Amino acid sequence: MAAYETLTYEVDDRVAKITFNRPERMNAFNLKLCGEIMAAIAQADADPEVRVVLVSGAGGKAFSAGYDIKETAAGGPKRGEPGWRDRLAKDLEFCYSPWECSKPVIAVIDGFCLAGALEFAQMCDIRYCSDDSKFGVLETRFAAGIVTMVMPWILGPASRELIFTGDTIGAAEAERVGLVTRVYPKADLHAETLKIGKRMSRVAIECLTWNKRAMNKGAEAMGFRTALDIGFDACVQLDNSIAPEYQVFDKLRREKNLGEAIKWRDGQFAKYE
C-alpha cells in the first residue's frame, strides 16, 4: 500500500476511505495533496477489493477550503505569466479524478467546502454533508476564474446566483437546490455515510461500474467535457485579465498577509449581505 503524507487511506469492507489530512490549513489543496488524492483514487480504482470510495476532510472544520492560495502566492507562475495556463490545467486534471474513477466516489462534507474544493466535490458522484456545512464559489469574490465549471450541470439556473454573487450557503439551502443529496447531524455524518457506502458496495461491481460509465458517457455525449473546456478557457482568460479587484487582493496577501486580503474582500460585500 502506498504511503501518503497529506492524507490517510484505509479500506473498510469494500469501501475505501480517503481523508484529506491538512486540518491546520483547513485541508486546503496544495500541489502535494492534489497529487496524493489522485494517486489514492487511482489506488482504490485498481483494487479489486474496493467497490466504493469515500472522500472527506480531517478535523471537523472543513472538507477543504479550496486551493491553497498561500502556496500560489509564495512561488510558481502568477496570473498573466506564460506558465499560468499549465498550472490551472493541473487543477482541472485533479478535479476530473473522481469523475474518471470507474467506481462510485462519494464526497463526505463536514464543515466548509469552498471554491476549488466545491469544484472537486461536484465532480464526485454523490455529496452528503453535516448540518453545519457551508458552501461557496468564493473565487468570484476576488476575481479568480472557476477552473472546473461543473455547477451548471448539477444546479442548472440556480448556479447563476451562486456564481455571480459568490454567496456562501448552508447545508439546508445546499440540499434544497440539489447541491447535496442528504444532510446529517454532525455527530452522525461519518457513520451514516459509511453505512450507505457499505450498502452500495453490496451491489455487483459490474453493475456499479457500467451504470457509472453509462451516466458519465451520457453526460459527455450531451457536451459535458466540451462545456468544461469552454469554462476552463474562460477561467484562463479571466485570470490573465488581472481585474482591479484581484490586484488589490493580491497586493494585500503578498505585502501583508492572507488575513488582511480576506478582510478587505469581505468588506466589499458586508453592507449588502
C-alpha positions in Angstrom: 0.0 0.0 0.0 1.3 3.5 -0.9 2.4 5.8 1.9 0.8 9.2 1.9 1.9 12.4 3.7 -1.1 14.6 3.3 -4.0 12.2 3.5 -5.0 8.9 5.1 -6.2 5.8 3.2 -7.9 2.8 4.5 -10.3 0.1 3.2 -13.2 -0.9 5.4 -15.3 -3.8 3.9 -15.2 -2.9 0.2 -15.2 0.9 0.9 -12.0 2.9 0.5 -11.9 5.9 2.8 -9.6 8.8 1.7 -9.3 11.6 4.2 -7.5 14.8 3.4 -5.2 15.5 6.4 -4.1 19.1 6.5 -6.5 20.3 9.2 -4.2 23.1 10.2 -4.7 24.6 6.7 -8.4 23.6 6.6 -7.4 20.8 4.2 -6.5 23.3 1.5 -5.4 21.7 -1.7 -1.7 22.3 -2.3 0.1 20.5 -5.1 1.2 17.7 -2.8 -2.3 16.9 -1.6 -3.8 17.1 -5.1 -1.2 14.6 -6.3 -1.8 12.3 -3.4 -5.6 12.5 -3.8 -5.3 11.5 -7.5 -3.0 8.6 -6.5 -5.3 7.4 -3.8 -8.3 7.4 -6.0 -6.3 5.5 -8.7 -5.3 3.0 -6.0 -8.9 2.5 -4.9 -10.0 2.2 -8.6 -7.4 -0.6 -9.2 -8.1 -2.5 -6.0 -10.5 -5.5 -6.7 -11.4 -5.4 -3.0 -12.9 -1.9 -3.3 -16.3 -1.1 -4.8 -17.0 2.4 -3.4 -14.8 5.4 -2.5 -15.5 8.0 0.3 -13.5 11.2 0.3 -13.6 13.5 3.4 -11.5 16.1 5.3 -9.9 15.7 8.7 -10.6 17.9 11.7 -14.3 18.6 11.5 -14.0 22.2 10.4 -13.6 21.7 6.6 -13.9 19.2 3.8 -11.5 21.7 2.2 -11.2 25.5 1.9 -10.2 25.1 -1.7 -6.8 25.6 -3.5 -4.0 26.7 -1.2 -3.6 30.4 -2.3 -0.9 30.8 0.3 1.1 28.3 -1.8 0.4 30.2 -5.1 1.4 33.5 -3.5 4.7 32.1 -2.4 6.0 30.9 -5.7 5.4 29.4 -9.1 3.8 31.1 -12.1 1.5 34.0 -11.5 -1.6 35.2 -13.3 -0.7 36.7 -16.6 2.5 34.7 -16.9 3.1 32.1 -19.6 3.0 29.1 -17.2 -0.3 30.1 -15.6 -2.5 28.1 -18.1 -0.4 25.0 -17.5 -0.8 25.5 -13.7 -4.6 25.7 -14.0 -4.6 22.6 -16.3 -3.2 20.6 -13.4 -6.2 21.7 -11.3 -8.6 20.7 -14.0 -6.9 17.3 -14.3 -7.2 16.9 -10.5 -10.9 17.7 -10.5 -11.5 15.1 -13.2 -10.0 12.3 -11.0 -13.3 11.3 -9.2 -15.2 11.6 -12.5 -12.8 9.3 -14.2 -12.7 6.7 -11.4 -14.7 3.7 -12.6 -16.3 3.3 -9.2 -18.7 5.5 -7.3 -17.0 8.3 -5.4 -18.9 10.0 -2.6 -17.9 13.3 -1.1 -18.5 13.4 2.7 -18.5 17.1 3.6 -18.1 18.2 7.2 -17.7 22.0 7.5 -16.5 24.3 4.8 -16.4 23.3 1.2 -15.3 26.3 -0.8 -14.0 27.4 -4.1 -11.8 24.7 -5.7 -12.9 22.2 -3.1 -16.5 22.7 -4.2 -15.5 22.1 -7.8 -13.8 18.8 -6.8 -16.8 17.7 -4.7 -19.2 18.4 -7.6 -17.1 16.1 -9.7 -17.8 13.3 -7.3 -20.9 11.1 -7.9 -22.7 12.0 -4.7 -22.4 14.6 -1.9 -23.5 14.1 1.7 -22.9 16.8 4.4 -23.2 17.6 8.0 -25.7 20.2 9.2 -23.1 22.8 9.8 -21.5 22.7 6.4 -21.0 25.8 4.3 -20.6 26.1 0.5 -19.5 28.9 -1.7 -18.0 29.9 -5.0 -15.6 32.3 -3.2 -13.2 32.7 -6.1 -15.7 35.0 -7.6 -15.2 37.5 -4.8 -11.5 38.0 -5.6 -11.9 37.9 -9.4 -10.5 34.5 -9.9 -11.8 32.1 -12.5 -13.6 28.9 -11.9 -11.3 26.1 -13.2 -14.0 23.4 -13.3 -17.3 24.9 -14.4 -19.4 21.9 -13.4 -22.0 23.7 -11.2 -24.5 24.4 -14.1 -24.7 20.7 -14.8 -25.8 20.0 -11.2 -27.8 23.0 -10.3 -29.0 24.4 -13.6 -30.2 28.0 -13.3 -29.7 28.1 -9.5 -25.9 28.1 -10.2 -26.1 31.6 -11.7 -26.9 33.4 -8.4 -24.2 31.4 -6.5 -21.5 32.1 -9.2 -22.4 35.8 -9.8 -22.6 36.7 -6.1 -20.0 34.4 -4.5 -22.5 33.9 -1.7 -21.9 31.2 0.9 -24.9 28.9 1.7 -25.6 26.5 4.5 -26.5 22.8 4.4 -30.2 23.2 4.2 -30.0 25.5 1.2 -27.5 23.2 -0.4 -29.9 20.3 -0.1 -32.8 22.5 -1.3 -31.0 23.4 -4.6 -29.7 19.9 -5.1 -26.0 20.5 -4.3 -26.1 17.7 -1.7 -28.3 14.6 -1.6 -28.6 14.3 2.2 -27.8 16.3 5.4 -26.9 14.6 8.6 -26.3 15.8 12.2 -22.6 16.4 12.5 -22.0 13.6 15.0 -23.7 11.1 12.7 -22.3 12.1 9.3 -19.4 9.6 9.0 -21.2 6.6 10.4 -24.3 7.2 8.3 -22.4 7.8 5.1 -20.1 4.7 5.7 -23.3 2.7 6.1 -24.5 3.9 2.7 -21.2 3.2 1.2 -21.2 -0.4 2.5 -24.8 -0.8 1.4 -23.8 0.4 -2.1 -20.8 -1.9 -2.1 -23.2 -4.9 -1.9 -24.2 -4.2 -5.5 -22.2 -6.2 -8.1 -19.1 -4.3 -9.1 -20.0 -4.8 -12.8 -23.4 -3.1 -12.1 -21.7 -0.1 -10.3 -19.1 0.5 -12.9 -21.3 0.0 -16.0 -24.0 2.2 -14.6 -21.5 4.9 -13.8 -20.0 4.6 -17.2 -23.4 4.9 -18.8 -24.3 8.1 -16.8 -20.9 9.7 -17.4 -20.8 8.9 -21.1 -24.4 10.1 -21.5 -23.4 13.5 -20.0 -20.3 13.6 -22.2 -22.5 12.9 -25.3 -24.5 16.0 -24.3 -21.3 18.1 -24.2 -20.1 17.8 -20.7 -16.4 17.8 -21.5 -16.8 20.5 -24.2 -18.6 22.7 -21.7 -15.9 22.2 -19.1 -13.2 23.0 -21.7 -15.0 26.3 -22.5 -15.3 27.1 -18.8 -11.5 26.4 -18.4 -10.7 28.8 -21.3 -12.9 31.4 -19.7 -11.1 30.9 -16.4 -7.7 31.4 -18.0 -8.9 34.5 -19.9 -10.3 36.0 -16.7 -7.3 35.2 -14.6 -5.0 36.8 -17.2 -7.1 39.9 -17.5 -5.9 40.8 -13.9 -9.1 42.6 -12.7 -8.6 45.6 -10.4 -10.3 43.8 -7.5 -7.8 40.9 -7.8 -4.9 43.4 -7.9 -5.9 44.8 -4.6 -6.5 41.4 -3.0 -3.2 40.0 -4.4 -1.2 43.1 -3.2 -2.6 42.7 0.3 -1.9 39.0 0.6 1.7 39.4 -0.7 2.7 42.6 1.2 0.7 42.0 4.4 -1.0 38.6 4.9 -3.9 36.5 3.6 -6.0 37.5 6.6 -5.8 41.2 5.6 -6.6 40.3 2.0 -9.7 38.3 3.1 -10.8 41.2 5.5 -10.6 43.6 2.6 -12.5 41.2 0.3 -15.3 40.6 2.8 -15.6 44.3 3.5 -16.6 44.9 -0.1 -19.8 42.9 0.4 -20.6 43.4 4.1 -23.2 46.1 3.8 -25.1 44.1 1.2 -25.2 40.7 3.0 
